[in-house]
């Protein structure tokens, strides 16, 4: 099933492969929501969907608030807004908009009209992707309706990955799709909302996932297939796959890319409780909630 948003690194094209690595459980926890491709293509009883980018959460909450009203409001921009002048005016409006609902509506417009569907912010938090010059951007009405239905099983939270992983409970399965370690300079999308997501952040994520696995929680994580990634997750069970790519910032960029799926999945999960003084220390120094994130 396709998603509401265009998204670099979307898991739609590899979902059948990925699903074979996701164990059964009551609830799927995703600390990096992205386009919600995994939620839309799996069938857990419940979902905890988190992301540090408030605009993603605003969009998803706006759809669930009133799907018919959202479609009416969002479609209006698609009908009149496919020009560079309108795009840049609406982008400027979005960057000063304080109303969470309208930020969600405009975020969908920007995503479908901007260059390659990229999501990028400057250091001040302003969305800065240029106009995409598409002849007729697709309005994802069917995808919006499908999302609204699936979202009845989900809770959407704006928080850091460390905060999301602190919310796990017995019966959960954890899947992480963080910004990847770059396979090359032209393939570097390693940002976490308006900040960097470098090796330190990847190491912090790995440590928390390993600790969860030690407490018998199933954890699965995707990343680029590079020597650094394999070294980082050397304690995990690693499977290499080939993932199709349609978003590239340079002409002639590759059409597919090697990735890994790394996992630690206990045979009989026991869901051990946190260890005071150890588990609480894991999130110290990790990226925390952005100011202005929805609660």
N, C-alpha and C positions, 0 to 999 in steps of 0.2 A: 504494500500500500504506500502510495506517495504521501509526502508531507506538505503541510501548509507553507513552509518556508523552503526556499533554495538554500543549500548549505554546503560549504566546503567540508569534505570529509564525511558526508552523509553516509549512513550505514544501509540505506535502502538496497543498494546493488549487491551487498554481501550479506544481507540479512539471513538468508537460508543457511549460509555457512556459519555465521555467528550464532544462530539459534542452537546449533548442534553443540555449542560450547557453554550454553547457559543452562545451569541445572534447574530442576524444579524447585519451587518455593512458593510461599504465600504472597510475598510482596517483592517487587523489583525496586531497588534503590539506585537511582542515577544521579550522581553529583554534578554531572556535566550534561545538561539537558539537550543543548543543541536544537536540532529540528524535531526531536522526539520520535525519530524513525524507529528506535527499538521499542518504545512503548506502543507505537501504532502497529507493530508487526509481531507482537508477542501476546500471550494470553494469561498473564498473572492475575490473581484475584484483585490485587491492589498495586499501586505505584506511588513511590515518593520521588518526585521529579524536582531537582534543584539546579540552580545556576546562579553564579555571581552577577550575571548581567540582568539588571532589573527589567530591561526592555523586553527580553524574552518572556519573563514571568508576567509582565504587564499584558503582553499579547495573549498568552495562554489563559490568563484569568479573564481578560476581556471577552474572549470567545465563549468561555463557560458562563459568564454572567448573563448574557442574552445573545444566543447565536444569531437569531434573525436580525436583531438590531445591529449587531456587529457587521454582518454581511451587507446590510443596507448602507451603513456608514462607510465601510471600507471600499465597496464597489464604486461609490461616487468618485473617489480619487482616481481609480483606474479608468473611469470613463472620460475624465477631463485632464488628467495629469501626465500624459506621455509626451513631454517636451522638456528640453534642458532647462528652460526658464522656470517652468512650473516645478520641476524636480528640485532645483536649488532653492527655490522659495520655500517649498515644503520641508526640505531638509533643514533650512534655517529655523523654520517654525518648530520643527521637532526638537531641535537642540536647545530651545528655550522653553519648551512646553513643560508645565508642572503638573498637568492633569494625567494621571496614570492611564486612564481609559484611552484618551486620545493619543498618548504616546504609543500604546499598543496598536491602535489603528494605523497610525503613520508608520510604525515600524514595519508592518506588512507591506505597505506601499513602497517604502524605501528598499526593502529586501528584493522585491520583484522588479524594481526599476533601476537599481544600481548596477554597477559593473560586476558581472559574474556572481551576483548574489552574495558578495562579500559582506562580512560584518566587522567593521574596523572603526576604532575611536582614537582621537588624538589624546594627548596627555591631559587635556582639560575635560575630557569626557565627551567631546562632541563627535557625533557620527560624521565621518569625512570621506566616505566612498563616493567616487564620481558617478555621474549619470551613465547608464549602460547603453543607451541608444538602441533599444530593441523596438522592432516594428510594432508588435502587439503583445505586451506583457500579459501573461496568463493570470487570470483571476481564479484562485483555487477554491471555488465555492464548494465543490464536492468534498475536497479535503478538509475544509473548515467544518462542514457538517459531521464528517466522520470523526474528526478530532473532538468535537463537542460531545459526541456520544461516548467515545473511549475515555474522555477526561472525567466522566462520572466515577471512574474507579481510581482517580489520581488525586494526590495532594501536591500543590505547586508551592515551592518555597524559594525565596531569594536569599542565598547564603553562599558561603565559600564551600569548597569541597570538604574541608576538614570539619566544618560545622555539620554538613549533611551526613558525613560518615559517623559522626557522634550520635546520630539519630537512629542507627540500626537497632533492630529488635529481633528476638527469636523468630525464625521463619523467613527472614529476609535473604535475598540474593543481591549481591552488589555488582553492578557493572559500571566501569569507568571508561569514558572516551575523552581523555584530556587533550589539550593542544599537543600535537605530536612533537617529539624531538625531530628537528629538521634533517631530512635525508640529503638536502643540498641547500645552498643559499637561496635559490629561486623557489624552493618549496617550503620556506620558513613561514609558518602561520602560528608561531609559538607566542601568542598573546592570550591573556586571561582577562577579558573585558578590556579595560584601558591600561592594564599593567602587563609586565612580562610574565612568561611561564617558562622558566629556564630549568637547568639541571637541578638546582636547589629545590624547586617546587616539585619536580618529578621524584626526587629522592624522598621528599616529605610525604608525597602520596604513596610511594612504595612502602615506606615504613608503616604508615597507618594500615594499608591493606594487609601487609604481612602480620601485623598485630591482630587484626580482625580474623585472619585465617588461623592464627594460633588459638583464638577463642572459638574456632570451629565454624566461623561464618564463611560461606562460599564467596569468593571474590574473583572477578574476571576483569581484565583491563586490556584495551587495545593501544597499539602504538605503531610507529614506523618500524620497519625491519632494518635496523642499523646495528653495527657493533655496539654502540653505546646503549641502545635499547635492550639488546640481548644481555649485556653485562649488568644493566640495572635490574632486570628481572630474572637473573640467573637462578634464583631459588624457586621460581615458578615453573610450571609446565608450559612450554612455549610451542605454539604451532604457527608456522609461516603460511601466509595466504597472499593472493594477488587481488588487489582492490582496484576496480575501474575508477577513473577520475575524469571529470568533465570540467572542473574549475581549475584554471591555470592562469597565472598572471603574465606569462610570457608566451609569445607565439612559438609553436612547435614543442610545447611542454608535453611531458609524457601522458599517455592515455590510461596507464595503469601504474600502480605503485605497490611494492612489496610491503606488507604489514605483518605484525605479529598479534596473536591473541595469547595472552599470558594468564594463567589461572592457578588458583589453589582451591580445590574443591574437596572437602572432607567427605568420606563415604557415609558416615553416620554423624551428622552435625549434632553437637552437644550444646552450642550456644552458651559458652561460659560467660559469667558476668565480668564486667570491667575490673581491673586491678587498681584500686585507689593509689594515686601518686605516680602511676606509670602511664595508664591510658590518658589521664588528663594532661600529662606533659607532652603528649604527641602533637597536640594542636598548637602548642606554644610556638610562636614565630611563624605559623602558617598564615596565608592570606585570610583575612576576616571580612565580614560583611561590609560592603561599600556603604558609605553614607548615602541615604536616599533610597536604599533598597526597600522594597515593599516588605511588610511584616506578615 
